[in-house]
């Protein structure tokens, strides 16, 4: 699909096509890396901090779960 989109873009006179993201397979198209800033602006301002807190709590829960399930050393 990317190849078809690139062909269509070229036919329409476009000189650049953003493949978005980095992957080795994209290099075969003769790409060059361009760093672009990522700006996040959620519709509701409180959502981004809440999402970050939820992600952190998830990973804390994962670590605690693994710690609780880890075999305890025997006291023999």
C-alpha positions as CSV (number, residue, x, y, z in Angstrom):
1,X,0.0,0.0,0.0
2,X,2.9,2.4,0.8
3,X,4.4,1.8,-2.7
4,X,1.0,2.5,-4.4
5,X,0.6,5.6,-2.3
6,X,4.1,6.8,-3.2
7,X,3.4,6.2,-6.9
8,X,0.1,8.2,-6.7
9,X,1.8,11.0,-4.9
10,X,4.6,11.2,-7.4
11,X,2.1,11.3,-10.3
12,X,0.4,14.2,-8.6
13,X,3.6,16.2,-8.3
14,X,4.4,15.6,-4.7
15,X,8.1,15.4,-3.9
16,X,8.0,14.0,-0.3
17,X,6.1,11.2,1.3
18,X,6.2,10.7,5.1
19,X,6.5,7.0,6.0
20,X,6.0,7.9,9.7
21,X,8.3,6.1,12.1
22,X,11.6,4.3,11.7
23,X,12.0,0.8,10.4
24,X,14.8,-0.8,8.5
25,X,12.6,-1.9,5.6
26,X,11.8,1.8,4.8
27,X,15.5,2.5,4.0
28,X,15.2,0.5,0.7
29,X,13.0,3.4,-0.6
30,X,16.0,5.8,-0.3
31,X,14.8,7.6,2.7
32,X,16.6,10.0,5.0
33,X,15.8,10.5,8.6
34,X,14.1,13.7,9.7
35,X,13.4,14.3,13.4
36,X,9.9,15.8,13.9
37,X,8.6,17.0,17.3
38,X,5.6,15.3,18.7
39,X,3.0,17.5,20.1
40,X,0.1,16.1,22.1
41,X,-2.9,18.2,22.8
42,X,-5.8,16.2,24.1
43,X,-9.3,17.5,23.7
44,X,-9.8,17.5,27.5
45,X,-6.7,18.9,29.2
46,X,-6.8,16.5,32.1
47,X,-6.7,13.4,30.0
48,X,-3.0,13.3,29.2
49,X,-1.8,13.5,32.9
50,X,-4.5,10.9,33.8
51,X,-3.3,8.6,31.1
52,X,0.3,9.0,32.2
53,X,-0.7,8.2,35.8
54,X,-2.7,5.2,34.7
55,X,0.3,3.8,32.7
56,X,2.6,4.2,35.6
57,X,0.1,2.5,38.0
58,X,-0.3,-0.3,35.5
59,X,3.5,-1.0,35.5
60,X,3.7,-0.7,39.3
61,X,1.0,-3.3,39.5
62,X,2.8,-5.6,37.1
63,X,6.0,-5.4,39.1
64,X,4.2,-6.0,42.4
65,X,2.3,-9.0,40.9
66,X,5.6,-10.5,39.7
67,X,7.2,-9.9,43.0
68,X,4.3,-11.6,44.9
69,X,4.3,-14.6,42.6
70,X,8.1,-15.0,42.7
71,X,9.2,-18.1,44.6
72,X,10.3,-17.4,48.1
73,X,13.7,-18.7,49.2
74,X,13.3,-21.6,51.7
75,X,14.6,-21.0,55.2
76,X,16.1,-24.6,55.5
